[in-house]
Amino acid sequence: MPYMCTKCGHIVKIEETERLLGVRCPKCNCRILIKVRPPIIKKVDAV
Ligand SMILES: [Zn+2]
């Protein structure tokens, strides 16, 4: 599950073990990361 840094927007891929140890952005050392949801593509029926 990729995470995004709330400070610089860098996408960080975090393994389970890393999550337990504490995660931070490698770019700016910000420790507040949010989960990035994969884009959900909705099918819209064309009329
Ligand atoms: Zn960052």
mmCIF file of the protein (N, C-alpha, C, O) and its ligand, coordinates in Angstrom:
data_MODEL
# 
_entry.id   MODEL 
# 
loop_
_entity.id 
_entity.type 
_entity.pdbx_number_of_molecules 
1 polymer     1 
2 non-polymer 1 
# 
_entity_poly.entity_id                      1 
_entity_poly.type                           'polypeptide(L)' 
_entity_poly.nstd_linkage                   no 
_entity_poly.nstd_monomer                   no 
_entity_poly.pdbx_seq_one_letter_code       MPYMCTKCGHIVKIEETERLLGVRCPKCNCRILIKVRPPIIKKVDAV 
_entity_poly.pdbx_seq_one_letter_code_can   MPYMCTKCGHIVKIEETERLLGVRCPKCNCRILIKVRPPIIKKVDAV 
_entity_poly.pdbx_strand_id                 A 
# 
loop_
_entity_poly_seq.entity_id 
_entity_poly_seq.num 
_entity_poly_seq.mon_id 
_entity_poly_seq.hetero 
1 1  MET n 
1 2  PRO n 
1 3  TYR n 
1 4  MET n 
1 5  CYS n 
1 6  THR n 
1 7  LYS n 
1 8  CYS n 
1 9  GLY n 
1 10 HIS n 
1 11 ILE n 
1 12 VAL n 
1 13 LYS n 
1 14 ILE n 
1 15 GLU n 
1 16 GLU n 
1 17 THR n 
1 18 GLU n 
1 19 ARG n 
1 20 LEU n 
1 21 LEU n 
1 22 GLY n 
1 23 VAL n 
1 24 ARG n 
1 25 CYS n 
1 26 PRO n 
1 27 LYS n 
1 28 CYS n 
1 29 ASN n 
1 30 CYS n 
1 31 ARG n 
1 32 ILE n 
1 33 LEU n 
1 34 ILE n 
1 35 LYS n 
1 36 VAL n 
1 37 ARG n 
1 38 PRO n 
1 39 PRO n 
1 40 ILE n 
1 41 ILE n 
1 42 LYS n 
1 43 LYS n 
1 44 VAL n 
1 45 ASP n 
1 46 ALA n 
1 47 VAL n 
# 
loop_
_struct_asym.id 
_struct_asym.entity_id 
A 1 
B 2 
# 
loop_
_chem_comp.id 
_chem_comp.type 
_chem_comp.mon_nstd_flag 
ALA 'L-peptide linking' y 
ARG 'L-peptide linking' y 
ASN 'L-peptide linking' y 
ASP 'L-peptide linking' y 
CYS 'L-peptide linking' y 
GLU 'L-peptide linking' y 
GLY 'peptide linking'   y 
HIS 'L-peptide linking' y 
ILE 'L-peptide linking' y 
LEU 'L-peptide linking' y 
LYS 'L-peptide linking' y 
MET 'L-peptide linking' y 
PRO 'L-peptide linking' y 
THR 'L-peptide linking' y 
TYR 'L-peptide linking' y 
VAL 'L-peptide linking' y 
ZN  non-polymer         . 
# 
_pdbx_entity_nonpoly.entity_id   2 
_pdbx_entity_nonpoly.name        ? 
_pdbx_entity_nonpoly.comp_id     ZN 
# 
_pdbx_nonpoly_scheme.asym_id         B 
_pdbx_nonpoly_scheme.entity_id       2 
_pdbx_nonpoly_scheme.mon_id          ZN 
_pdbx_nonpoly_scheme.ndb_seq_num     1 
_pdbx_nonpoly_scheme.pdb_seq_num     101 
_pdbx_nonpoly_scheme.auth_seq_num    101 
_pdbx_nonpoly_scheme.pdb_mon_id      ZN 
_pdbx_nonpoly_scheme.auth_mon_id     ZN 
_pdbx_nonpoly_scheme.pdb_strand_id   A 
_pdbx_nonpoly_scheme.pdb_ins_code    . 
# 
loop_
_atom_site.group_PDB 
_atom_site.id 
_atom_site.type_symbol 
_atom_site.label_atom_id 
_atom_site.label_alt_id 
_atom_site.label_comp_id 
_atom_site.label_asym_id 
_atom_site.label_entity_id 
_atom_site.label_seq_id 
_atom_site.pdbx_PDB_ins_code 
_atom_site.Cartn_x 
_atom_site.Cartn_y 
_atom_site.Cartn_z 
_atom_site.occupancy 
_atom_site.B_iso_or_equiv 
_atom_site.pdbx_formal_charge 
_atom_site.auth_seq_id 
_atom_site.auth_comp_id 
_atom_site.auth_asym_id 
_atom_site.auth_atom_id 
_atom_site.pdbx_PDB_model_num 
ATOM   1   N  N  . MET A 1 1  ? 0.840   -1.197 0.000   1.00 0.00 ? 1   MET A N  1 
ATOM   2   C  CA . MET A 1 1  ? 0.000   0.000  0.000   1.00 0.00 ? 1   MET A CA 1 
ATOM   3   C  C  . MET A 1 1  ? 0.875   1.247  0.000   1.00 0.00 ? 1   MET A C  1 
ATOM   4   O  O  . MET A 1 1  ? 1.641   1.461  0.940   1.00 0.00 ? 1   MET A O  1 
ATOM   5   N  N  . PRO A 1 2  ? 0.776   2.052  -1.012  1.00 0.00 ? 2   PRO A N  1 
ATOM   6   C  CA . PRO A 1 2  ? 1.586   3.273  -1.046  1.00 0.00 ? 2   PRO A CA 1 
ATOM   7   C  C  . PRO A 1 2  ? 1.025   4.348  -0.116  1.00 0.00 ? 2   PRO A C  1 
ATOM   8   O  O  . PRO A 1 2  ? -0.183  4.448  0.097   1.00 0.00 ? 2   PRO A O  1 
ATOM   9   N  N  . TYR A 1 3  ? 1.929   5.133  0.420   1.00 0.00 ? 3   TYR A N  1 
ATOM   10  C  CA . TYR A 1 3  ? 1.539   6.246  1.268   1.00 0.00 ? 3   TYR A CA 1 
ATOM   11  C  C  . TYR A 1 3  ? 2.037   7.542  0.649   1.00 0.00 ? 3   TYR A C  1 
ATOM   12  O  O  . TYR A 1 3  ? 3.010   7.550  -0.105  1.00 0.00 ? 3   TYR A O  1 
ATOM   13  N  N  . MET A 1 4  ? 1.362   8.632  0.976   1.00 0.00 ? 4   MET A N  1 
ATOM   14  C  CA . MET A 1 4  ? 1.789   9.915  0.461   1.00 0.00 ? 4   MET A CA 1 
ATOM   15  C  C  . MET A 1 4  ? 2.157   10.842 1.615   1.00 0.00 ? 4   MET A C  1 
ATOM   16  O  O  . MET A 1 4  ? 1.434   10.947 2.606   1.00 0.00 ? 4   MET A O  1 
ATOM   17  N  N  . CYS A 1 5  ? 3.285   11.501 1.463   1.00 0.00 ? 5   CYS A N  1 
ATOM   18  C  CA . CYS A 1 5  ? 3.725   12.477 2.455   1.00 0.00 ? 5   CYS A CA 1 
ATOM   19  C  C  . CYS A 1 5  ? 2.787   13.677 2.426   1.00 0.00 ? 5   CYS A C  1 
ATOM   20  O  O  . CYS A 1 5  ? 2.474   14.212 1.363   1.00 0.00 ? 5   CYS A O  1 
ATOM   21  N  N  . THR A 1 6  ? 2.348   14.087 3.600   1.00 0.00 ? 6   THR A N  1 
ATOM   22  C  CA . THR A 1 6  ? 1.427   15.215 3.660   1.00 0.00 ? 6   THR A CA 1 
ATOM   23  C  C  . THR A 1 6  ? 2.151   16.542 3.449   1.00 0.00 ? 6   THR A C  1 
ATOM   24  O  O  . THR A 1 6  ? 1.523   17.568 3.188   1.00 0.00 ? 6   THR A O  1 
ATOM   25  N  N  . LYS A 1 7  ? 3.458   16.512 3.563   1.00 0.00 ? 7   LYS A N  1 
ATOM   26  C  CA . LYS A 1 7  ? 4.226   17.756 3.471   1.00 0.00 ? 7   LYS A CA 1 
ATOM   27  C  C  . LYS A 1 7  ? 4.650   18.050 2.037   1.00 0.00 ? 7   LYS A C  1 
ATOM   28  O  O  . LYS A 1 7  ? 4.436   19.147 1.520   1.00 0.00 ? 7   LYS A O  1 
ATOM   29  N  N  . CYS A 1 8  ? 5.264   17.033 1.399   1.00 0.00 ? 8   CYS A N  1 
ATOM   30  C  CA . CYS A 1 8  ? 5.807   17.297 0.069   1.00 0.00 ? 8   CYS A CA 1 
ATOM   31  C  C  . CYS A 1 8  ? 5.097   16.487 -1.019  1.00 0.00 ? 8   CYS A C  1 
ATOM   32  O  O  . CYS A 1 8  ? 5.355   16.673 -2.208  1.00 0.00 ? 8   CYS A O  1 
ATOM   33  N  N  . GLY A 1 9  ? 4.210   15.596 -0.606  1.00 0.00 ? 9   GLY A N  1 
ATOM   34  C  CA . GLY A 1 9  ? 3.449   14.849 -1.586  1.00 0.00 ? 9   GLY A CA 1 
ATOM   35  C  C  . GLY A 1 9  ? 4.204   13.689 -2.206  1.00 0.00 ? 9   GLY A C  1 
ATOM   36  O  O  . GLY A 1 9  ? 3.760   13.107 -3.196  1.00 0.00 ? 9   GLY A O  1 
ATOM   37  N  N  . HIS A 1 10 ? 5.348   13.354 -1.621  1.00 0.00 ? 10  HIS A N  1 
ATOM   38  C  CA . HIS A 1 10 ? 6.148   12.248 -2.130  1.00 0.00 ? 10  HIS A CA 1 
ATOM   39  C  C  . HIS A 1 10 ? 5.451   10.927 -1.836  1.00 0.00 ? 10  HIS A C  1 
ATOM   40  O  O  . HIS A 1 10 ? 4.934   10.715 -0.739  1.00 0.00 ? 10  HIS A O  1 
ATOM   41  N  N  . ILE A 1 11 ? 5.442   10.047 -2.823  1.00 0.00 ? 11  ILE A N  1 
ATOM   42  C  CA . ILE A 1 11 ? 4.821   8.739  -2.627  1.00 0.00 ? 11  ILE A CA 1 
ATOM   43  C  C  . ILE A 1 11 ? 5.836   7.779  -2.037  1.00 0.00 ? 11  ILE A C  1 
ATOM   44  O  O  . ILE A 1 11 ? 6.919   7.577  -2.588  1.00 0.00 ? 11  ILE A O  1 
ATOM   45  N  N  . VAL A 1 12 ? 5.468   7.190  -0.905  1.00 0.00 ? 12  VAL A N  1 
ATOM   46  C  CA . VAL A 1 12 ? 6.367   6.281  -0.204  1.00 0.00 ? 12  VAL A CA 1 
ATOM   47  C  C  . VAL A 1 12 ? 5.722   4.910  -0.150  1.00 0.00 ? 12  VAL A C  1 
ATOM   48  O  O  . VAL A 1 12 ? 4.573   4.761  0.263   1.00 0.00 ? 12  VAL A O  1 
ATOM   49  N  N  . LYS A 1 13 ? 6.478   3.919  -0.571  1.00 0.00 ? 13  LYS A N  1 
ATOM   50  C  CA . LYS A 1 13 ? 5.971   2.553  -0.467  1.00 0.00 ? 13  LYS A CA 1 
ATOM   51  C  C  . LYS A 1 13 ? 6.503   1.944  0.818   1.00 0.00 ? 13  LYS A C  1 
ATOM   52  O  O  . LYS A 1 13 ? 7.711   1.881  1.048   1.00 0.00 ? 13  LYS A O  1 
ATOM   53  N  N  . ILE A 1 14 ? 5.584   1.504  1.637   1.00 0.00 ? 14  ILE A N  1 
ATOM   54  C  CA . ILE A 1 14 ? 5.938   1.050  2.973   1.00 0.00 ? 14  ILE A CA 1 
ATOM   55  C  C  . ILE A 1 14 ? 5.638   -0.428 3.132   1.00 0.00 ? 14  ILE A C  1 
ATOM   56  O  O  . ILE A 1 14 ? 4.533   -0.898 2.860   1.00 0.00 ? 14  ILE A O  1 
ATOM   57  N  N  . GLU A 1 15 ? 6.654   -1.144 3.580   1.00 0.00 ? 15  GLU A N  1 
ATOM   58  C  CA . GLU A 1 15 ? 6.464   -2.557 3.861   1.00 0.00 ? 15  GLU A CA 1 
ATOM   59  C  C  . GLU A 1 15 ? 5.900   -2.700 5.273   1.00 0.00 ? 15  GLU A C  1 
ATOM   60  O  O  . GLU A 1 15 ? 5.952   -1.771 6.079   1.00 0.00 ? 15  GLU A O  1 
ATOM   61  N  N  . GLU A 1 16 ? 5.368   -3.868 5.545   1.00 0.00 ? 16  GLU A N  1 
ATOM   62  C  CA . GLU A 1 16 ? 4.769   -4.105 6.853   1.00 0.00 ? 16  GLU A CA 1 
ATOM   63  C  C  . GLU A 1 16 ? 5.773   -3.872 7.974   1.00 0.00 ? 16  GLU A C  1 
ATOM   64  O  O  . GLU A 1 16 ? 5.438   -3.268 8.993   1.00 0.00 ? 16  GLU A O  1 
ATOM   65  N  N  . THR A 1 17 ? 6.987   -4.341 7.794   1.00 0.00 ? 17  THR A N  1 
ATOM   66  C  CA . THR A 1 17 ? 7.999   -4.222 8.842   1.00 0.00 ? 17  THR A CA 1 
ATOM   67  C  C  . THR A 1 17 ? 8.356   -2.762 9.082   1.00 0.00 ? 17  THR A C  1 
ATOM   68  O  O  . THR A 1 17 ? 8.573   -2.340 10.218  1.00 0.00 ? 17  THR A O  1 
ATOM   69  N  N  . GLU A 1 18 ? 8.413   -2.011 8.014   1.00 0.00 ? 18  GLU A N  1 
ATOM   70  C  CA . GLU A 1 18 ? 8.752   -0.601 8.147   1.00 0.00 ? 18  GLU A CA 1 
ATOM   71  C  C  . GLU A 1 18 ? 7.658   0.161  8.878   1.00 0.00 ? 18  GLU A C  1 
ATOM   72  O  O  . GLU A 1 18 ? 7.920   1.106  9.622   1.00 0.00 ? 18  GLU A O  1 
ATOM   73  N  N  . ARG A 1 19 ? 6.430   -0.274 8.647   1.00 0.00 ? 19  ARG A N  1 
ATOM   74  C  CA . ARG A 1 19 ? 5.314   0.408  9.280   1.00 0.00 ? 19  ARG A CA 1 
ATOM   75  C  C  . ARG A 1 19 ? 5.372   0.230  10.792  1.00 0.00 ? 19  ARG A C  1 
ATOM   76  O  O  . ARG A 1 19 ? 5.009   1.134  11.544  1.00 0.00 ? 19  ARG A O  1 
ATOM   77  N  N  . LEU A 1 20 ? 5.824   -0.924 11.228  1.00 0.00 ? 20  LEU A N  1 
ATOM   78  C  CA . LEU A 1 20 ? 5.917   -1.194 12.658  1.00 0.00 ? 20  LEU A CA 1 
ATOM   79  C  C  . LEU A 1 20 ? 7.027   -0.373 13.293  1.00 0.00 ? 20  LEU A C  1 
ATOM   80  O  O  . LEU A 1 20 ? 6.906   0.053  14.441  1.00 0.00 ? 20  LEU A O  1 
ATOM   81  N  N  . LEU A 1 21 ? 8.094   -0.151 12.565  1.00 0.00 ? 21  LEU A N  1 
ATOM   82  C  CA . LEU A 1 21 ? 9.230   0.578  13.109  1.00 0.00 ? 21  LEU A CA 1 
ATOM   83  C  C  . LEU A 1 21 ? 8.992   2.077  13.095  1.00 0.00 ? 21  LEU A C  1 
ATOM   84  O  O  . LEU A 1 21 ? 9.658   2.828  13.807  1.00 0.00 ? 21  LEU A O  1 
ATOM   85  N  N  . GLY A 1 22 ? 8.061   2.497  12.300  1.00 0.00 ? 22  GLY A N  1 
ATOM   86  C  CA . GLY A 1 22 ? 7.821   3.933  12.178  1.00 0.00 ? 22  GLY A CA 1 
ATOM   87  C  C  . GLY A 1 22 ? 8.262   4.398  10.817  1.00 0.00 ? 22  GLY A C  1 
ATOM   88  O  O  . GLY A 1 22 ? 9.386   4.137  10.388  1.00 0.00 ? 22  GLY A O  1 
ATOM   89  N  N  . VAL A 1 23 ? 7.384   5.078  10.153  1.00 0.00 ? 23  VAL A N  1 
ATOM   90  C  CA . VAL A 1 23 ? 7.673   5.465  8.787   1.00 0.00 ? 23  VAL A CA 1 
ATOM   91  C  C  . VAL A 1 23 ? 7.885   6.971  8.683   1.00 0.00 ? 23  VAL A C  1 
ATOM   92  O  O  . VAL A 1 23 ? 7.371   7.753  9.483   1.00 0.00 ? 23  VAL A O  1 
ATOM   93  N  N  . ARG A 1 24 ? 8.639   7.338  7.697   1.00 0.00 ? 24  ARG A N  1 
ATOM   94  C  CA . ARG A 1 24 ? 8.815   8.762  7.422   1.00 0.00 ? 24  ARG A CA 1 
ATOM   95  C  C  . ARG A 1 24 ? 9.172   8.948  5.962   1.00 0.00 ? 24  ARG A C  1 
ATOM   96  O  O  . ARG A 1 24 ? 9.660   8.038  5.293   1.00 0.00 ? 24  ARG A O  1 
ATOM   97  N  N  . CYS A 1 25 ? 8.916   10.140 5.497   1.00 0.00 ? 25  CYS A N  1 
ATOM   98  C  CA . CYS A 1 25 ? 9.214   10.462 4.121   1.00 0.00 ? 25  CYS A CA 1 
ATOM   99  C  C  . CYS A 1 25 ? 10.729  10.559 3.935   1.00 0.00 ? 25  CYS A C  1 
ATOM   100 O  O  . CYS A 1 25 ? 11.397  11.261 4.695   1.00 0.00 ? 25  CYS A O  1 
ATOM   101 N  N  . PRO A 1 26 ? 11.277  9.869  2.940   1.00 0.00 ? 26  PRO A N  1 
ATOM   102 C  CA . PRO A 1 26 ? 12.720  9.908  2.709   1.00 0.00 ? 26  PRO A CA 1 
ATOM   103 C  C  . PRO A 1 26 ? 13.187  11.255 2.177   1.00 0.00 ? 26  PRO A C  1 
ATOM   104 O  O  . PRO A 1 26 ? 14.375  11.574 2.221   1.00 0.00 ? 26  PRO A O  1 
ATOM   105 N  N  . LYS A 1 27 ? 12.260  12.023 1.685   1.00 0.00 ? 27  LYS A N  1 
ATOM   106 C  CA . LYS A 1 27 ? 12.644  13.304 1.095   1.00 0.00 ? 27  LYS A CA 1 
ATOM   107 C  C  . LYS A 1 27 ? 12.735  14.416 2.125   1.00 0.00 ? 27  LYS A C  1 
ATOM   108 O  O  . LYS A 1 27 ? 13.716  15.160 2.163   1.00 0.00 ? 27  LYS A O  1 
ATOM   109 N  N  . CYS A 1 28 ? 11.706  14.528 2.960   1.00 0.00 ? 28  CYS A N  1 
ATOM   110 C  CA . CYS A 1 28 ? 11.668  15.665 3.883   1.00 0.00 ? 28  CYS A CA 1 
ATOM   111 C  C  . CYS A 1 28 ? 11.597  15.224 5.336   1.00 0.00 ? 28  CYS A C  1 
ATOM   112 O  O  . CYS A 1 28 ? 11.499  16.056 6.238   1.00 0.00 ? 28  CYS A O  1 
ATOM   113 N  N  . ASN A 1 29 ? 11.649  13.899 5.567   1.00 0.00 ? 29  ASN A N  1 
ATOM   114 C  CA . ASN A 1 29 ? 11.613  13.356 6.926   1.00 0.00 ? 29  ASN A CA 1 
ATOM   115 C  C  . ASN A 1 29 ? 10.315  13.650 7.669   1.00 0.00 ? 29  ASN A C  1 
ATOM   116 O  O  . ASN A 1 29 ? 10.259  13.556 8.895   1.00 0.00 ? 29  ASN A O  1 
ATOM   117 N  N  . CYS A 1 30 ? 9.289   14.002 6.930   1.00 0.00 ? 30  CYS A N  1 
ATOM   118 C  CA . CYS A 1 30 ? 7.988   14.198 7.543   1.00 0.00 ? 30  CYS A CA 1 
ATOM   119 C  C  . CYS A 1 30 ? 7.434   12.836 7.970   1.00 0.00 ? 30  CYS A C  1 
ATOM   120 O  O  . CYS A 1 30 ? 7.513   11.862 7.221   1.00 0.00 ? 30  CYS A O  1 
ATOM   121 N  N  . ARG A 1 31 ? 6.889   12.782 9.151   1.00 0.00 ? 31  ARG A N  1 
ATOM   122 C  CA . ARG A 1 31 ? 6.421   11.500 9.661   1.00 0.00 ? 31  ARG A CA 1 
ATOM   123 C  C  . ARG A 1 31 ? 4.927   11.308 9.473   1.00 0.00 ? 31  ARG A C  1 
ATOM   124 O  O  . ARG A 1 31 ? 4.376   10.268 9.835   1.00 0.00 ? 31  ARG A O  1 
ATOM   125 N  N  . ILE A 1 32 ? 4.288   12.290 8.919   1.00 0.00 ? 32  ILE A N  1 
ATOM   126 C  CA . ILE A 1 32 ? 2.848   12.175 8.713   1.00 0.00 ? 32  ILE A CA 1 
ATOM   127 C  C  . ILE A 1 32 ? 2.580   11.756 7.281   1.00 0.00 ? 32  ILE A C  1 
ATOM   128 O  O  . ILE A 1 32 ? 2.703   12.548 6.347   1.00 0.00 ? 32  ILE A O  1 
ATOM   129 N  N  . LEU A 1 33 ? 2.215   10.507 7.132   1.00 0.00 ? 33  LEU A N  1 
ATOM   130 C  CA . LEU A 1 33 ? 1.916   9.984  5.811   1.00 0.00 ? 33  LEU A CA 1 
ATOM   131 C  C  . LEU A 1 33 ? 0.475   9.516  5.780   1.00 0.00 ? 33  LEU A C  1 
ATOM   132 O  O  . LEU A 1 33 ? -0.054  9.005  6.767   1.00 0.00 ? 33  LEU A O  1 
ATOM   133 N  N  . ILE A 1 34 ? -0.136  9.697  4.653   1.00 0.00 ? 34  ILE A N  1 
ATOM   134 C  CA . ILE A 1 34 ? -1.511  9.239  4.508   1.00 0.00 ? 34  ILE A CA 1 
ATOM   135 C  C  . ILE A 1 34 ? -1.576  8.129  3.468   1.00 0.00 ? 34  ILE A C  1 
ATOM   136 O  O  . ILE A 1 34 ? -0.765  8.062  2.544   1.00 0.00 ? 34  ILE A O  1 
ATOM   137 N  N  . LYS A 1 35 ? -2.539  7.287  3.642   1.00 0.00 ? 35  LYS A N  1 
ATOM   138 C  CA . LYS A 1 35 ? -2.709  6.196  2.686   1.00 0.00 ? 35  LYS A CA 1 
ATOM   139 C  C  . LYS A 1 35 ? -3.215  6.741  1.353   1.00 0.00 ? 35  LYS A C  1 
ATOM   140 O  O  . LYS A 1 35 ? -4.068  7.626  1.290   1.00 0.00 ? 35  LYS A O  1 
ATOM   141 N  N  . VAL A 1 36 ? -2.658  6.180  0.311   1.00 0.00 ? 36  VAL A N  1 
ATOM   142 C  CA . VAL A 1 36 ? -3.119  6.559  -1.021  1.00 0.00 ? 36  VAL A CA 1 
ATOM   143 C  C  . VAL A 1 36 ? -4.019  5.461  -1.552  1.00 0.00 ? 36  VAL A C  1 
ATOM   144 O  O  . VAL A 1 36 ? -3.627  4.301  -1.684  1.00 0.00 ? 36  VAL A O  1 
ATOM   145 N  N  . ARG A 1 37 ? -5.218  5.867  -1.843  1.00 0.00 ? 37  ARG A N  1 
ATOM   146 C  CA . ARG A 1 37 ? -6.136  4.875  -2.406  1.00 0.00 ? 37  ARG A CA 1 
ATOM   147 C  C  . ARG A 1 37 ? -5.898  4.746  -3.900  1.00 0.00 ? 37  ARG A C  1 
ATOM   148 O  O  . ARG A 1 37 ? -5.725  5.749  -4.592  1.00 0.00 ? 37  ARG A O  1 
ATOM   149 N  N  . PRO A 1 38 ? -5.887  3.553  -4.387  1.00 0.00 ? 38  PRO A N  1 
ATOM   150 C  CA . PRO A 1 38 ? -5.804  3.386  -5.828  1.00 0.00 ? 38  PRO A CA 1 
ATOM   151 C  C  . PRO A 1 38 ? -7.038  3.972  -6.477  1.00 0.00 ? 38  PRO A C  1 
ATOM   152 O  O  . PRO A 1 38 ? -8.148  3.824  -5.967  1.00 0.00 ? 38  PRO A O  1 
ATOM   153 N  N  . PRO A 1 39 ? -6.848  4.629  -7.588  1.00 0.00 ? 39  PRO A N  1 
ATOM   154 C  CA . PRO A 1 39 ? -7.986  5.276  -8.244  1.00 0.00 ? 39  PRO A CA 1 
ATOM   155 C  C  . PRO A 1 39 ? -9.037  4.257  -8.668  1.00 0.00 ? 39  PRO A C  1 
ATOM   156 O  O  . PRO A 1 39 ? -8.753  3.248  -9.314  1.00 0.00 ? 39  PRO A O  1 
ATOM   157 N  N  . ILE A 1 40 ? -10.244 4.572  -8.276  1.00 0.00 ? 40  ILE A N  1 
ATOM   158 C  CA . ILE A 1 40 ? -11.347 3.673  -8.633  1.00 0.00 ? 40  ILE A CA 1 
ATOM   159 C  C  . ILE A 1 40 ? -11.984 4.164  -9.928  1.00 0.00 ? 40  ILE A C  1 
ATOM   160 O  O  . ILE A 1 40 ? -12.527 5.266  -10.013 1.00 0.00 ? 40  ILE A O  1 
ATOM   161 N  N  . ILE A 1 41 ? -11.893 3.318  -10.905 1.00 0.00 ? 41  ILE A N  1 
ATOM   162 C  CA . ILE A 1 41 ? -12.456 3.700  -12.198 1.00 0.00 ? 41  ILE A CA 1 
ATOM   163 C  C  . ILE A 1 41 ? -13.889 3.197  -12.287 1.00 0.00 ? 41  ILE A C  1 
ATOM   164 O  O  . ILE A 1 41 ? -14.161 1.996  -12.292 1.00 0.00 ? 41  ILE A O  1 
ATOM   165 N  N  . LYS A 1 42 ? -14.773 4.150  -12.355 1.00 0.00 ? 42  LYS A N  1 
ATOM   166 C  CA . LYS A 1 42 ? -16.177 3.779  -12.466 1.00 0.00 ? 42  LYS A CA 1 
ATOM   167 C  C  . LYS A 1 42 ? -16.569 3.734  -13.933 1.00 0.00 ? 42  LYS A C  1 
ATOM   168 O  O  . LYS A 1 42 ? -16.227 4.598  -14.740 1.00 0.00 ? 42  LYS A O  1 
ATOM   169 N  N  . LYS A 1 43 ? -17.273 2.722  -14.213 1.00 0.00 ? 43  LYS A N  1 
ATOM   170 C  CA . LYS A 1 43 ? -17.767 2.608  -15.584 1.00 0.00 ? 43  LYS A CA 1 
ATOM   171 C  C  . LYS A 1 43 ? -19.063 3.376  -15.738 1.00 0.00 ? 43  LYS A C  1 
ATOM   172 O  O  . LYS A 1 43 ? -20.046 3.131  -15.039 1.00 0.00 ? 43  LYS A O  1 
ATOM   173 N  N  . VAL A 1 44 ? -19.039 4.286  -16.646 1.00 0.00 ? 44  VAL A N  1 
ATOM   174 C  CA . VAL A 1 44 ? -20.245 5.059  -16.896 1.00 0.00 ? 44  VAL A CA 1 
ATOM   175 C  C  . VAL A 1 44 ? -20.802 4.656  -18.251 1.00 0.00 ? 44  VAL A C  1 
ATOM   176 O  O  . VAL A 1 44 ? -20.116 4.694  -19.273 1.00 0.00 ? 44  VAL A O  1 
ATOM   177 N  N  . ASP A 1 45 ? -22.017 4.285  -18.224 1.00 0.00 ? 45  ASP A N  1 
ATOM   178 C  CA . ASP A 1 45 ? -22.637 3.884  -19.468 1.00 0.00 ? 45  ASP A CA 1 
ATOM   179 C  C  . ASP A 1 45 ? -22.887 5.085  -20.371 1.00 0.00 ? 45  ASP A C  1 
ATOM   180 O  O  . ASP A 1 45 ? -23.560 6.045  -19.996 1.00 0.00 ? 45  ASP A O  1 
ATOM   181 N  N  . ALA A 1 46 ? -22.342 5.001  -21.530 1.00 0.00 ? 46  ALA A N  1 
ATOM   182 C  CA . ALA A 1 46 ? -22.574 6.084  -22.484 1.00 0.00 ? 46  ALA A CA 1 
ATOM   183 C  C  . ALA A 1 46 ? -23.974 5.968  -23.066 1.00 0.00 ? 46  ALA A C  1 
ATOM   184 O  O  . ALA A 1 46 ? -24.446 4.897  -23.447 1.00 0.00 ? 46  ALA A O  1 
ATOM   185 N  N  . VAL A 1 47 ? -24.588 7.093  -23.111 1.00 0.00 ? 47  VAL A N  1 
ATOM   186 C  CA . VAL A 1 47 ? -25.967 7.085  -23.627 1.00 0.00 ? 47  VAL A CA 1 
ATOM   187 C  C  . VAL A 1 47 ? -25.936 7.175  -25.144 1.00 0.00 ? 47  VAL A C  1 
ATOM   188 O  O  . VAL A 1 47 ? -26.988 7.183  -25.783 1.00 0.00 ? 47  VAL A O  1 
HETATM 189 ZN ZN . ZN  B 2 .  ? 7.887   14.470 2.330   1.00 0.00 2 101 ZN  A ZN 1 
# 
